[in-house]
Amino acid sequence: MLYPLFGSLRLPKLRYASERSFSLSGINIRFAMPPMSTKWGTQRQYRQKFNLYNKEDYVREHDPTPFISCFSTEWDAKGVFFFQEDKGAMPLYVAASHWKGGGNLFRPRDMEFMLEQNEVRRYTNTNKYPRTVKTFLDWQPVTINGNQWLHYTTYLDRGLITQMYLWQIPVTDQHYLTFSFPTENHKERPGVDEAMKAFCSELMQSVRIEWPEHVLQMKADAEKQWPDERYSPHKEPLIWEREDKGLLSLEEYLDECEAMDAAEAEREPR
């Protein structure tokens, strides 16, 4: 049995995981894939090779940070076996993104700046995120199998609370890799969030990256140019507290959409 039979909260058994791998222009990524992913997550067949420098591989090419969808799936958090209780969901999205904002992502200061710009751009949109958003929670640099990642949590209140756990790492001077787990605690039961975060963290411990020589040279050049720079050990959260406006009239909604579109256009790079 791939889920524990007993327990008030049952998560997939990681010891039964198989390996998943893909390549980003010669950068090889391998990680454990626990069994019992939901049916929709297993239907899509993902490629094993992607070209970071081919525009056709990207989604939203005109976005300041277009991305390549490398892999996605989802696991359930189950309750007591006999009641078939659904306690939550743990999706996984793996993406490689291209940062067009300049700088060198192997420089810690530039990597952090990029993440801040992306979060501000994403969550300032009050039409898409009408309730409270908090990000950079529990910020910390973490070392996984010899590679330093940036890890933090994003809290989204969209009627259904989502705790999104993110791990991100630069893979070239202009590209970075993201593992994101936008988990959902369906009944807001105590202990479920902590258990799901522990599951995601354990899965991340399996992630290994094999670097080609040209990327190792990029990293070495950045370390030589900025030898004393390190990632911030702590970062103050960014918080958007939304006013609950209730139901808007169609006219009010269209006015807000027009205002947001204008603000979005102002942020687009010239």
C-alpha positions in Angstrom: 0.0 0.0 0.0 1.5 3.3 -1.1 -0.4 5.4 1.6 -0.2 4.4 5.3 -3.3 2.4 6.2 -3.8 4.0 9.6 -3.5 7.5 10.9 -5.6 10.7 11.2 -3.5 12.2 8.4 -2.1 10.0 5.6 0.5 11.2 3.1 2.2 9.3 0.3 5.1 7.1 1.4 8.3 8.8 0.0 10.2 5.6 0.4 8.3 4.2 -2.6 9.3 7.2 -4.8 10.8 6.7 -8.3 13.2 9.1 -9.9 12.1 11.8 -12.3 14.6 13.8 -14.4 14.8 16.4 -17.2 17.5 18.6 -18.8 17.7 22.4 -19.3 20.3 23.0 -22.0 22.6 20.4 -20.5 21.7 21.2 -16.8 20.4 17.9 -15.5 17.8 17.9 -12.7 16.8 14.7 -10.9 14.2 14.4 -8.0 12.1 11.8 -6.3 8.5 11.3 -7.6 6.3 9.7 -4.9 3.5 7.4 -6.1 -0.2 8.0 -6.0 -0.2 11.3 -7.8 -3.8 12.2 -8.8 -5.0 11.1 -12.2 -5.0 14.5 -13.9 -1.3 15.0 -12.9 -0.2 11.8 -14.6 -2.1 12.3 -17.9 0.2 14.9 -19.3 3.5 13.7 -20.7 6.4 16.1 -20.1 9.5 16.2 -22.3 12.8 15.4 -20.8 14.8 18.0 -22.6 14.2 21.8 -22.8 16.2 24.6 -24.4 16.5 27.7 -22.2 17.5 29.7 -25.2 14.5 28.7 -27.5 11.6 31.2 -27.2 9.2 28.6 -28.5 9.7 26.5 -25.3 8.3 29.3 -23.1 4.9 30.3 -21.9 4.0 34.0 -22.1 7.0 35.0 -24.1 6.1 38.7 -23.8 6.0 38.6 -20.0 9.0 40.1 -18.2 9.6 36.6 -16.8 8.4 33.9 -19.2 8.7 30.3 -18.0 9.0 26.8 -19.2 6.6 24.3 -17.6 8.9 21.3 -16.8 6.7 19.1 -14.7 3.5 19.1 -12.6 1.5 16.7 -10.5 -0.6 16.5 -7.3 -0.9 14.4 -4.2 -3.8 14.1 -1.8 -3.6 14.4 2.0 -6.0 11.8 3.2 -7.8 11.3 6.5 -8.9 8.2 8.3 -9.0 5.3 5.8 -12.5 4.1 6.7 -14.1 7.5 6.2 -12.2 8.3 3.0 -11.8 11.9 4.3 -10.1 14.4 2.0 -8.0 16.7 4.1 -6.0 18.6 1.5 -4.0 18.7 -1.7 -0.3 19.0 -2.5 0.3 20.1 -6.1 3.9 20.4 -7.4 4.9 22.7 -10.2 8.4 22.7 -11.6 9.3 25.6 -13.9 12.4 27.3 -15.5 12.0 31.0 -15.9 13.9 33.6 -17.9 14.5 36.9 -16.1 14.7 39.9 -18.5 15.4 42.5 -15.9 19.2 42.6 -16.2 21.9 41.8 -13.7 23.4 38.4 -13.0 21.3 35.9 -11.1 24.4 34.1 -9.8 25.0 37.4 -7.9 23.0 37.0 -4.6 21.8 40.6 -4.6 20.5 40.4 -8.2 18.7 37.1 -7.5 17.0 38.6 -4.5 16.1 41.7 -6.4 14.5 39.6 -9.2 12.4 37.7 -6.7 11.2 40.9 -5.0 10.3 42.4 -8.4 8.4 39.3 -9.4 6.4 39.1 -6.2 5.4 42.8 -6.3 4.4 42.6 -9.9 2.4 39.4 -9.3 0.5 40.2 -6.1 -0.2 43.9 -6.6 -2.9 42.8 -9.0 -6.0 43.2 -6.8 -8.3 41.7 -9.4 -6.5 38.3 -9.4 -5.7 38.4 -5.6 -8.6 40.2 -4.0 -7.7 39.1 -0.4 -4.7 39.1 1.9 -1.4 38.0 0.5 1.8 37.5 2.5 5.1 36.4 0.9 8.8 35.9 1.9 7.5 34.2 5.1 10.1 32.0 6.8 12.7 33.1 4.3 16.0 31.2 4.4 18.8 30.1 2.2 19.0 26.3 2.3 21.7 23.9 1.0 20.4 20.8 -0.8 22.9 18.2 -2.1 25.6 20.9 -2.3 23.5 23.6 -4.0 22.1 26.7 -2.3 18.5 27.4 -2.8 16.2 30.2 -1.5 13.2 28.9 0.4 10.1 30.8 1.6 6.4 30.5 2.1 3.6 32.5 0.4 0.2 32.8 2.2 -2.8 33.4 -0.1 -6.3 34.0 1.1 -8.6 33.6 -1.9 -11.6 32.1 0.0 -9.7 28.9 0.3 -6.4 29.3 2.2 -3.3 28.3 0.3 0.2 27.9 1.8 2.6 27.9 -1.1 6.1 26.5 -0.3 8.8 27.7 -2.8 12.3 26.6 -3.5 14.2 28.6 -6.1 17.8 28.6 -7.5 19.6 30.3 -10.4 20.6 27.9 -13.2 22.3 30.5 -15.4 23.1 34.2 -15.1 19.6 34.9 -16.6 17.5 31.8 -15.7 16.2 30.2 -12.5 14.5 27.1 -11.5 11.4 26.9 -9.2 9.8 24.1 -7.3 6.5 25.3 -5.9 3.9 23.5 -3.8 0.7 25.5 -3.5 -0.8 23.3 -0.8 -4.5 23.5 0.4 -5.8 22.5 3.8 -9.4 21.9 2.8 -10.9 21.9 6.3 -8.3 24.0 8.0 -7.5 21.2 10.5 -4.6 21.8 12.9 -1.3 20.0 12.0 -2.2 19.5 8.4 -0.1 22.5 7.1 2.9 21.4 9.1 2.7 17.8 7.9 2.3 18.9 4.2 5.3 21.3 4.5 7.4 18.4 6.0 6.4 16.2 3.0 7.4 18.9 0.5 10.7 19.6 2.4 11.5 15.9 2.4 10.9 15.6 -1.3 13.1 18.6 -2.0 16.0 16.8 -0.2 16.0 14.5 -3.2 16.7 17.2 -5.8 20.1 17.0 -7.4 21.5 19.2 -10.1 24.4 18.2 -12.5 26.1 21.3 -13.9 27.8 21.5 -17.3 31.1 23.2 -17.6 29.9 26.4 -19.1 27.5 27.0 -16.2 30.2 26.2 -13.7 32.3 28.8 -15.3 29.4 31.4 -15.0 29.1 30.6 -11.3 32.9 30.9 -10.8 33.0 34.2 -12.6 30.2 35.6 -10.4 31.9 34.4 -7.2 35.1 36.0 -8.3 33.4 39.3 -9.2 31.3 39.5 -6.0 33.3 37.4 -3.5 31.7 38.7 -0.3 28.0 38.7 -1.3 25.7 36.2 0.4 22.0 35.7 0.4 20.1 37.5 3.2 19.6 35.2 6.1 16.3 36.8 6.8 13.9 39.0 4.8 10.9 41.0 6.0 7.7 39.7 4.5 5.8 41.6 1.8 2.1 41.9 2.8 -0.9 43.1 0.9 -4.0 43.5 3.2 -7.1 43.7 1.0 -10.3 45.4 1.9 -13.3 43.1 1.6 -15.4 45.1 -0.8 -18.2 42.5 -1.0 -20.0 42.2 -4.4 -19.1 44.8 -6.9 -21.4 46.1 -9.6 -20.3 45.3 -13.2 -19.4 49.0 -13.7 -17.2 49.0 -10.6 -15.5 45.8 -11.6 -14.8 47.0 -15.2 -13.3 50.3 -13.7 -11.0 48.3 -11.4 -9.9 46.1 -14.3 -9.1 49.1 -16.5 -7.1 50.7 -13.6 -5.1 47.5 -13.1 -4.4 47.1 -16.8 -3.1 50.7 -16.9 -0.9 50.0 -13.8 0.4 46.8 -15.4 1.3 48.5 -18.6 3.3 51.1 -16.6 5.4 48.3 -15.1 6.2 46.6 -18.4 9.8 47.1 -19.5 10.3 49.6 -22.2 
